[in-house]
Amino acid sequence: MLSRHVNSQKVLEQAREHSARHRHGKPTVHEMLDREAPGTISRHPASKDYGTEPIPKYAIPSHGVPAAEAYELVNNELSLDGNPLLNLASFVHTSMDSYADKLMMENKAKNLIDQDEYPATQLLHTRLISMLAKLWHADDVKENATGTATTGSSEAIQLAGLAMKKAWQARRKAQGKSIHEPGPNIIMGANAQVALEKAARYFDIEARYVPVDASTRYCMDPKRAIEFVDENTIGVFVILGSTYTGAYESVQEMSDLLDEYERKTGISVPIHVDGASGAMFAPFATPSLIWDFRIPRVVSINTSLHKWGKAYVGVGAVLWRSKEHLPKELVFELTYLGSVEYSFSLNFSRPAAPVIAAYWNLLHLGHDGYRRISLHDAKNARLFARAVERSKYYKVVSEIHHLKSDQDQSLVDKAKQATGLSDDIDSYIPGLPVVAFMFSDEFRNEYPRIKQRNVQLQMRQKSWIIPNYSLPANAEGEEVLRVVFRETFHEDMVERLFHDLVEVTENMMEEHKADVAHPGSGSGHHPGPNDRAGSKSGSIAEKLASSHGEGTRPVRPCLAFALLCSTVR
Ligand SMILES: *Cc1c(COP(=O)(O)O)cnc(C)c1O
């Protein structure tokens, strides 16, 4: 009889050989401690110079491990991490030029908060913010923009949310109205990234989620959103680039509806644009799209400079269109570091190197560099989207490969299309270079037992990291696979990816047919909708044997990978 639940830690412990000392007489306290700790790292056999005590995994070793050996241990453990290049799940960029690496190394010890000690770093920080202010057209509208680098969009969004809350409180107090009953609320689509939910929850702001579904392109529809607005609404979060599908929400339409609301009620509700990805993509890929400070109702914008800003992880930014929108209570004067310094951030100490590298990137790439990369990413995404759609196994939920509707197109665009597939990004619906796709209806009908999440697991076997996750609330039950196209991904890799996707899908189809043809094989159990991939341990061996006969390649992936990969980033 095979056991169904194996406690791997326990089994390993029982299987382990213990030194002779332990079998005779009691082990010493030290030996107990070392063995007791469920995790000790075994030393390299060549480490005899350094001693043979096991190194505890979860406690600080009583005697330090020599540098080289410690390096070896850490480096070996890390080799199990995925390859960042093949991580198609993440929006976070993973590659910079060697000069950026050099700058990061040279400045790794600098603290961004310490403006007195590192005034030159502070200067670059200021320039970086100015560059973004210009990119987002704060200058065109003659505003005196202000802002700060952050650790990423999450911190940026929290600061922006707090600023809107404080501004709302000030307005309410000035009118002699309560700020407690019923308290502030903020509006966002149900597709909101977790950073937006966090900002609301951490700062006691009621989050009002606007339902999304296929008819709203799985993102916030301003016409629905306006129904949620009232006098306690501190603002609306509009997302430029939904993490689920890459679709842009319409800042202009939201603003128009809020203008109308203000005309009717006298209440002015501001917009914060979450441009984590889009604020560094749209200005280069589709500069004619209006979403930024050109719209007067947009009071603040955030971005993750480690997404399409193309810096390494650890840097973002938030800007306000003018100082008026950054309440004074949020700005702290620091006098103890030498001179008077101003700080508005959630962190105190933080590395300056990512900010320096992000500045270097803007300088190095320039407008044309960012545009070239944006067009490259978008073109690869369109190629993949079309190929996936033409396979007929899948339907594509993201829209960047769809031509704009007739009325949104110029005559020139139309002429270009008439000559075949246009590579002019302006012919297509704007959005992030992201492809979200799911099994087509025909596929589902024909292969009802194939679970889409197994595509993720089997692609992982080929080293690709492609998440499969549920679409946001209201669309629950529907799952999509998603690929994010970044600069490091070349056209030949798009081909490779597509080949692998087709192969994995067709293998699953073969297995499905074999399963249906021999219903008695295996454990006799047919996976129901709630079964998890590869969880039928009893039948694995038989399935392996039978599927070998069919010439298909059985894949029994580890569930842990599924858990790792399924979070939406
Ligand atoms: C990634 C992302 C965030 C969070 O950004 P971090 O830089 O990871 O903190 C917020 N909103 C959207 C839309 C995102 O894509």
The ligand as an SDF file (V2000), in Angstrom:
LIG
                    3D

 15 15  0  0  0  0  0  0  0  0999 V2000
    3.8890   46.5340  -10.7550 C   0  0  0  0  0  0  0  0  0  0  0  0
    2.7000   47.3660  -10.5040 C   0  0  0  0  0  0  0  0  0  0  0  0
    2.5190   47.9960   -9.2710 C   0  0  0  0  0  0  0  0  0  0  0  0
    3.4850   47.8080   -8.1280 C   0  0  0  0  0  0  0  0  0  0  0  0
    4.7230   48.3140   -8.4800 O   0  0  0  0  0  0  0  0  0  0  0  0
    6.0810   47.9450   -7.6840 P   0  0  0  0  0  0  0  0  0  0  0  0
    7.0880   48.7910   -8.3840 O   0  0  0  0  0  0  0  0  0  0  0  0
    6.2800   46.4920   -7.8830 O   0  0  0  0  0  0  0  0  0  0  0  0
    5.8860   48.3170   -6.2650 O   0  0  0  0  0  0  0  0  0  0  0  0
    1.4100   48.7910   -9.1140 C   0  0  0  0  0  0  0  0  0  0  0  0
    0.5170   48.9550  -10.1110 N   0  0  0  0  0  0  0  0  0  0  0  0
    0.6470   48.3570  -11.3140 C   0  0  0  0  0  0  0  0  0  0  0  0
   -0.3770   48.5930  -12.3740 C   0  0  0  0  0  0  0  0  0  0  0  0
    1.7530   47.5350  -11.5460 C   0  0  0  0  0  0  0  0  0  0  0  0
    1.8890   46.9450  -12.7340 O   0  0  0  0  0  0  0  0  0  0  0  0
  1  2  1  0
  2  3  1  0
  2 14  2  0
  3  4  1  0
  3 10  2  0
  4  5  1  0
  5  6  1  0
  6  7  2  0
  6  8  1  0
  6  9  1  0
 10 11  1  0
 11 12  2  0
 12 13  1  0
 12 14  1  0
 14 15  1  0
M  END
$$$$
